[in-house]
Amino acid sequence: MPPRRLLRSCLLAAALCGVAAGCAAASTKVLRYALPAAESGFDPAQASDVYSREILDNIFDAPLRFDYLARPVQVRTATAATLPEVSADFRVFTLHIRPGIFFSPDPAFKGQPRELTAADYAYSIKRHFDPKLHSAAHADLLEDQILGLEALREQAIKTARPFAYDAPVEGLQVPERYTLQIRLGRPSPRFAMKLAQTIYAGAVAREVAEAWGDAIAEHPVGTGPFVLTEWRRSSRMVLERNPGYREEHYDEHPPADDPLAQAQAARLHGRRLPMVDRVEVAVIEEAQPRWLAFLGNDFDFVVVPYEFAPLAVPGGRLAPNLARRGIVQHRLLQPDVVYTFFNMDDPVVGGYTPEKVALRRAIGLAYDNAEEARLLRRQLAVPAQGLVVPMVRGYAPQQITGMSDYSPERARALLDLFGYVDRDGDGWRERPGGEPLLLTVTTQNDSSVRQLNALFKKRLDAIGVRLTFDRGQFAEELKQARAGKLQMMMLSNTAGAPDAEDQLNIAYGPARGEANYSNFDLPAYNAVYARLTQLPDGPERDGLVAQAQKLVAAYMPVKAQVHRIRAILTQPWLDGYDGNPFVYGFWRYLDIDASRRPPTSR
């Protein structure tokens, strides 16, 4: 551990001890669980994966948040004193930040308490437009056209000078210490949802960012309920209760027709947040050791790995032996989509000409979404009709786009028709010009991914298309994908808000190199997407969402495969787990009954 971080850990530990009569006298509540893939880093402007986001959202605060129990999901205040004031044309959003909220201690503050202000949110939003940071969320914020920010970004790129953080920006005004006014160049009826997500609006202190420079992703300092005290990259993270966290109490709003959520809300109502003192997060990519560690009481909850679903939740019901231990199952169709993207700039699979579209559609027809859901995911998934996911407005499971059609016969006919035939008799097709047809999927090496790869190869073998795999580390592969260096890769996208915009952004031209890994750039699609983002919710907008889905299915820049079902098991001593997929910072809502927890193998 670097000396400065070690010093910070000691200071935090000392502060924690001082909260109670003494550390030894207190019963420390420790939450333990494992991530199935490595984190990438802890800077809101640079984080690019859901695993890092779970950590981020427990360290940083956006001004708004999503209610943990409400269904449908509701936006509530976090550091804001009230919900934003919104102009009638959805172009001006005014936020009032609560006084008396402080960042956790850091050497950058030179020993002084550092209060959160509106200027911190203005600075943090600007960081997404700094080209040096390669923000994964830049494209999403760009769509809202915060006035003046993109011009600053272009100026920095053109002049090769540092981003001008101190330059006045029409779209970010701080009229007084606790007020932020955001002005947009177009209507954005759902902009408040971005203000409820740390990847867009997590408050970063400028002193910390400047002090740590390129190492900022290794040194997160926020106003949230936890602080990072230990980090072994791709292995282990330890976070402890922020001793200076503001006074917050459990007050969530479950639906009236959900008696279990109602009971949970009543049981925990009024408790000081966070309820646990320490969180220990391991990174265990292989499913078997994750599962065995949960069974050995090392972890407090686990997402059931697919290969163990027949043992843990046969037929969707909790196995009797687990039920006898008091383990509880939480089952939810996730707002996510697993998909494979095709790089539209690649000379083999990319392009908009009929033969290139035919190749991608043939690959789509050759792959059996239902087989993936049934065999590999053990019924913990449903076939996808497009990019729009469950639990968001615009999801229409009854819409048939052809995305989940499985027909190797049609696939072979398409390839034959457009000149992808076996010219040399070796059993493999060549390209229309006679060049070899060899596809490469970038992938990882854990057991579940290997099974998916085997299914993919089996199905393409059946239509005479050769497929190879290039295996590596997920975080590094994401960087290559964003740079347009990969031909094909399987990814997943989880909605950050209960609306279809984030998923459809995967195919939006201006998001090339960011959310749009395929580099798809179709004017017709871009026009539909731009229009639907400006309309308020209603039938006209729903129709545009459906039209966007059809265009993706027609051109196939991505092959949407399945929406996953998560079966989460929680130990009997863990209380408060709900599984709300839009609340990444959920640790604060959990409680541990340490008296019921048996010894672990640790």
Buried (B, 14 or more C-beta within 10 A) or exposed (E): EEEEBEEBBEBBBEBBBEEEEEBEEEEBBBBBBBBBBBBBBBBBBBBBBBBBBBBBBBBBBBBBBBBBBBBEBBBBBBBBEEBBEBEEEBBBBBBBBBEEBBBBBBBBBEEEEBBBBBBBBBBBBBBBBBBEBBBBBBBBBBBBBBBBBBBBBEEBEEEEEEBBBEEEBEBBBBEEEBBBBBBBBEBBBBBBBBBBBBBBBBBBBBBBBEBBEEEBBBBBBBBBBBBBBBBEEBEEBBBBBBBBBBEEEBBBBBEEEBEEBBEBBEEBEEBEBBBBBBBBBBBBBEBEBBBEBBBEBBBBBBBBBBBBBEEBBEEEEBBEEBEEBEBBBBBBBBBBBBBBBBBBBBEBBBBEEEBBBBBBBBBBBBBBBBBBBEEBBBBBBBBBBBBBBBBBBBBBEEBEBBBBBBBBEBBBBBBBEBBBBBEEEEEBBBBBEEEEBBBBBBBBBBEBBBBBBEBBBBBBBEBBBBBEBBBEBBBEBBEBBBEBEBBBBBBBBBBBBBBBBBBBBBBBBBBBBBBBBBBBBBEEBBEBBBBBBBBEEEEEBBBBBBBBBBBBBBBBBBBBBBBBBBBBBBBBBBBBBBBBBBBBBBBBBBBBEEEEBEEEEE
